Every structure is written in C-alpha cells, then in structure tokens.
Amino acid sequence: MNRKLENSELDRLDVDSFKGAEKSPIIIILDNVRSLNNIGSVFRTADAFLIQKIYLCGITATPPHKDIRKTALGATESVDWEYRKDTLELVEELKAEGVEVASVEQAENAVMLNDYQVDSEKTVALIFGNEVKGVSQDVVSASDTVLEIPQFGTKHSLNISVSAGVVVWDIWCKQNAQK
C-alpha cells in the first residue's frame, strides 16, 4: 500500500536555501497576463523547478496581491521577479545578453515542443501571453523561436498556468538529461 507523505517528509528547501540554490537556466516572462490566479500558479511552477527569475510585463499584476498569494502559496517570496512595462524592450535586452528567447504560441513555423532541442549551454526565456490574445505579435516576431504545445482535441489553447507547467517541465527535463 502507498502512504501519502506529510509535507515534513518532502525534504523541500526553505526560502533562504532556495535563494542560495543553483537555479535552472530558465527565465519566465509573462506578457500582459490578466488572471491573478494564473500569475500565482506560474510562481509556484517557477519555485518547483528553481527558475532563475520571472518578469511580469505590461498589465501583468505584481505581488503582493491576495489573489496572487492564494495560488502562489509563498512562491512570491522565494522566486526572484521583476516588473517591466515593455516586454519587447526586455526581449531585446535578454537577447543581447545571449539568452535564447522563445515565445510559447501558435504561429507559422513554430517548433512543436516535443521536437525542440535544448542548448544546455544557454539560458532560455519562455514567454507566455495574455489569456485571450496570447503573446503580442511584436514579441513573437522578435523571439528567437516559437514553441507550440501539440494539442489533439477540439480546443484551441490551454490555460496559461497549464501551458507554463507543461513547457517548463519539458525544458527542465531536457536540460537535466544532458547533465
């Protein structure tokens, strides 16, 4: 029989240990995300995979906010984040620093996530967009690549927090398989 583990048995980092831990070479950018619950959920995913930083851009709300806190469950305290008004300006800065920028979007010439080859020597910034409009076209155009999550049903998209979890898990696995 399998016994559920208590939180005390999970051997998780405390906030100070998290801050000092080696981070995954992944950055998350939220481009005009409206839902505070989605923002909080992305913070939790970022905490789970030791993401370097989250950039909250445009209309994306910032901590502290009760609805972000409700789904983040403390991850706004562990994960580094920064607000930027202009996503495109941030993308250009990151590219100049040698970061590979990938919009997660449905677009012409998009690379299916399962086919995406990770360069373990580079940090990758993953951009997730507005719940209705997606990643803005100027940001998609400025990206080094566009990643698409394969889907096989009738719906056209996934919730942003689900998309973030799927993509971060896939990239994290590929990066760590190369170690």
C-alpha positions, -999 to +999 in steps of 0.1 A: +000+000+000+012+035-008+011+060+021+008+097+013+038+117+025+034+145+050+048+179+040+075+175+066+087+143+048+092+160+014+127+175+022+119+208+005+142+239+006+133+268+029+132+303+013+169+311+023+181+278+009+161+283-023+176+318-027+211+303-025+205+272-046+218+269-082+190+278-105+178+262-137+188+282-168+152+291-174+135+326-172+097+331-174+082+362-190+045+369-185+033+392-213+001+410-203-014+382-183-047+392-167-055+365-142-040+369-108-046+332-101-026+323-133+002+346-121+003+329-087+002+295-103+032+303-125+051+315-094+045+280-079+057+263-110+088+285-110+095+276-074+092+239-082+118+240-109+142+265-094+136+291-122+160+320-123+135+348-125+100+358-136+095+390-154+060+404-151+053+427-181+027+452-192-007+448-175+005+417-155-001+423-119+027+421-093+029+408-058+018+415-031-018+408-040-042+384-022-053+366-053-017+360-065-007+349-029-037+325-028-023+304-057+014+311-052+014+297-017+045+316-007+064+313-040+064+351-045+088+351-015+112+325-030+113+332-067+131+364-079+108+386-100+108+420-116+082+442-133+088+456-168+064+478-186+076+469-221+080+432-230+097+439-263+124+460-247+131+432-222+133+406-250+159+428-268+179+431-236+179+394-229+189+386-264+218+410-262+229+391-231+229+358-250+196+344-237+176+324-261+141+338-262+111+315-270+075+326-273+050+299-264+024+305-291+007+290-321+024+306-351+038+299-386+070+279-384+065+272-347+086+243-333+065+216-316+076+214-280+084+177-283+108+185-313+125+214-296+162+208-290+176+224-258+211+240-258+222+233-223+248+260-225+222+287-229+196+302-206+162+302-223+135+328-216+100+314-221+073+339-229+036+332-220+009+357-232-024+371-225-052+346-219-072+358-249-047+375-273-016+354-265+019+367-268+019+400-287+029+398-323+058+422-320+072+400-292+066+368-312+084+384-342+114+394-320+117+359-304+145+335-315+120+307-317+083+300-312+073+268-293+039+252-297+024+226-274+009+198-295-028+195-289-052+169-303-087+178-291-112+204-301-099+234-281-075+259-295-054+265-264-045+256-228-048+278-198-016+298-193-007+282-160-011+247-175+010+258-205+037+271-182+038+238-163+040+217-194+067+238-211+088+243-180+087+206-172+097+197-207+126+222-209+138+212-174+138+175-183+157+181-215+183+203-197+188+178-170+190+148-193+222+165-208+239+166-174 
